[in-house]
Amino acid sequence: MKVKATQLKEWSNATFSPLAWQRIALRSLPVLIENGIELDDIENPQDGMILEGDVLTSLIESVENIYKTEVPATLINA
């Protein structure tokens, strides 16, 4: 599984609220830090930033926990 960070951010903010991505990132912050990703990097991702592995799993779980919604399969590996 992998997804462009910008696509997941845009989907989150459009689907839930303009601050959704920030909430999701904060919920996943410990995993992000463990993987060398700073909060500023995830809040304002570069266009080529790819999320995968533990980082993506944590972000997907955060979406499910906060918003009780699954990330569409069409978004992942797009």
C-alpha positions as CSV (number, residue, x, y, z in Angstrom):
1,M,0.0,0.0,0.0
2,K,1.2,3.5,-0.8
3,V,-0.3,6.9,-1.5
4,K,0.9,10.4,-2.3
5,A,0.8,12.5,0.8
6,T,-0.7,15.4,-1.1
7,Q,-3.6,13.2,-2.3
8,L,-4.4,11.9,1.1
9,K,-4.3,15.4,2.6
10,E,-6.5,16.8,-0.1
11,W,-9.0,14.0,0.3
12,S,-9.1,14.4,4.1
13,N,-9.6,18.1,4.0
14,A,-12.2,18.0,1.3
15,T,-14.1,15.1,2.9
16,F,-14.1,16.1,6.5
17,S,-12.9,19.7,7.2
18,P,-10.1,22.1,6.4
19,L,-8.3,21.0,9.5
20,A,-8.8,17.3,9.1
21,W,-5.3,16.5,7.9
22,Q,-3.8,18.4,10.8
23,R,-5.9,16.3,13.3
24,I,-5.0,13.1,11.5
25,A,-1.3,13.9,11.5
26,L,-1.3,14.8,15.2
27,R,-3.0,11.5,16.0
28,S,-0.2,9.7,14.1
29,L,2.7,11.9,15.3
30,P,4.5,9.2,17.4
31,V,4.7,6.9,14.4
32,L,5.7,9.8,12.1
33,I,8.5,10.8,14.4
34,E,9.7,7.2,14.7
35,N,10.0,7.2,10.9
36,G,11.9,10.5,10.7
37,I,8.9,12.6,9.5
38,E,8.5,15.9,11.2
39,L,5.1,17.5,11.8
40,D,5.8,20.4,9.4
41,D,6.8,17.9,6.7
42,I,3.5,16.0,6.9
43,E,1.3,19.1,7.4
44,N,2.8,20.6,4.2
45,P,3.9,17.6,2.2
46,Q,6.1,17.9,-0.9
47,D,4.4,16.8,-4.1
48,G,6.5,13.7,-4.4
49,M,6.2,12.5,-0.8
50,I,4.9,8.9,-0.7
51,L,3.4,7.4,2.4
52,E,3.7,3.7,3.0
53,G,4.3,1.0,5.6
54,D,3.8,1.9,9.3
55,V,3.3,5.6,8.5
56,L,0.4,4.9,6.1
57,T,-1.1,2.3,8.4
58,S,-1.1,4.8,11.3
59,L,-2.7,7.6,9.2
60,I,-5.4,5.3,7.9
61,E,-6.1,4.1,11.5
62,S,-6.3,7.8,12.6
63,V,-8.9,8.5,9.9
64,E,-10.9,5.5,11.0
65,N,-10.7,6.4,14.7
66,I,-11.4,10.1,14.4
67,Y,-13.9,10.1,11.5
68,K,-15.3,6.6,11.6
69,T,-14.6,6.4,7.9
70,E,-12.4,4.2,5.7
71,V,-9.9,5.7,3.3
72,P,-11.2,4.7,-0.2
73,A,-9.2,1.8,-1.8
74,T,-9.2,3.9,-5.0
75,L,-7.0,6.5,-3.3
76,I,-4.4,4.0,-2.1
77,N,-2.0,2.8,-4.7
78,A,-3.5,5.4,-7.1
